[in-house]
Amino acid sequence: MSTWRRKAIEAVPELRDRIEQSWSPMAAWIELRSLFEQAMKNGDIQRARRIMDYARYCLAAPNADVNTAVAVGFIEHLADDEATRARLPELISVRELNDWREIMSYHADDQVLESLNTAFRSKTARPRKSS
């Protein structure tokens, strides 16, 4: 079993069947993005956090296909949904927001990204929870 697939199953074991059937990292990220959006809308921050942690792993993985899949299939879409944007400060750091800004700009305009920046600046002094 490929490393990306094994790590995805570890991150979201409830999607094991779908991940095992995914023919590529991109196909897996399409499934994971959908699950992430559902988790955010349902307030399941722990599941969303596990998916985000797996996204970080994929961004750092020594495989260009895995890097591209997470960037295009997931990070690019983080600012698409208003409800998700509102909770992003609970899941990512300001540094990640800045590092991912160019990727996110493929789907989000400057106004949306600036509103995200404002949300990070105005968030309370709570530390970002780790998994």
C-alpha positions in Angstrom: 0.0 0.0 0.0 1.4 3.4 -0.9 2.4 5.7 1.9 -0.1 8.5 1.0 -2.9 6.0 1.1 -1.8 4.4 4.4 -1.5 7.9 6.0 -4.9 8.9 4.6 -6.5 5.9 6.2 -4.8 6.6 9.5 -6.1 10.2 9.3 -9.7 9.3 8.5 -10.3 5.6 9.0 -14.0 6.0 8.4 -13.2 6.6 4.8 -11.0 3.5 4.4 -13.1 2.0 1.6 -13.2 5.2 -0.4 -9.5 5.8 0.0 -8.6 2.3 -0.9 -10.7 2.7 -4.1 -9.1 6.1 -5.0 -7.0 5.6 -8.0 -4.8 8.6 -7.2 -3.9 11.1 -4.4 -6.1 13.7 -6.2 -9.1 11.3 -6.2 -8.6 10.8 -2.4 -8.4 14.6 -1.8 -11.7 15.1 -3.6 -13.2 12.7 -1.1 -11.3 14.3 1.8 -12.3 17.8 0.9 -16.0 16.8 0.9 -15.6 15.2 4.3 -13.8 18.2 5.6 -16.5 20.6 4.4 -19.2 18.4 6.0 -17.2 18.2 9.3 -16.9 22.0 9.3 -20.6 22.5 8.7 -21.5 20.0 11.4 -19.1 21.4 13.9 -16.9 18.3 14.0 -13.7 20.2 14.5 -11.8 17.1 15.5 -12.4 15.3 12.2 -11.6 18.6 10.3 -8.4 18.8 12.3 -7.4 15.3 11.4 -7.9 16.0 7.8 -5.9 19.3 8.1 -3.1 17.4 9.8 -3.0 15.0 6.9 -3.0 17.9 4.5 0.2 19.2 6.2 1.7 15.8 5.8 0.9 15.7 2.1 2.3 19.2 1.5 5.6 18.1 3.0 5.6 14.6 1.5 8.5 13.7 -0.8 6.1 13.0 -3.7 5.2 15.7 -6.3 1.9 14.0 -7.1 0.9 14.1 -3.4 2.0 17.7 -3.0 0.0 18.8 -6.1 -3.1 16.8 -5.1 -3.4 18.4 -1.7 -2.7 21.9 -3.1 -5.1 21.7 -5.9 -7.7 19.4 -4.4 -7.8 20.9 -0.9 -5.8 24.0 0.0 -7.0 25.9 -3.0 -10.6 25.5 -1.8 -10.2 26.4 1.9 -11.6 29.8 1.4 -14.5 28.8 -0.8 -17.1 28.4 1.9 -17.9 31.2 4.3 -18.6 28.9 7.2 -15.3 27.1 6.7 -13.5 30.5 6.4 -14.9 31.6 9.7 -13.5 28.6 11.6 -10.1 28.4 9.8 -8.3 30.3 12.6 -9.1 27.2 14.8 -7.3 24.9 12.4 -4.4 26.7 10.8 -1.8 29.2 11.9 -1.2 32.7 10.6 2.0 31.4 9.0 0.1 28.7 7.1 -2.4 31.2 6.0 0.4 33.4 4.6 2.2 30.4 3.1 -0.9 29.1 1.4 -2.3 32.5 0.3 -1.0 32.1 -3.3 -2.6 28.6 -3.6 -5.9 29.8 -2.1 -5.9 32.8 -4.5 -6.9 30.5 -7.4 -10.4 30.4 -6.0 -10.6 33.3 -3.6 -10.2 37.0 -4.5 -8.1 39.5 -2.5 -11.2 40.7 -0.6 -12.0 37.2 0.7 -8.3 36.5 1.6 -8.1 39.9 3.4 -11.2 39.0 5.4 -9.5 35.8 6.4 -6.4 37.8 7.4 -8.7 40.1 9.5 -10.3 37.0 11.2 -6.9 35.8 12.2 -5.9 39.2 13.6 -9.1 39.6 15.6 -9.3 36.0 16.9 -9.0 35.8 20.7 -5.7 34.8 22.3 -6.6 31.1 22.2 -3.7 28.9 21.1 -4.3 26.7 18.1 -5.3 23.3 19.3 -3.2 20.4 18.1 -4.6 16.9 17.5 
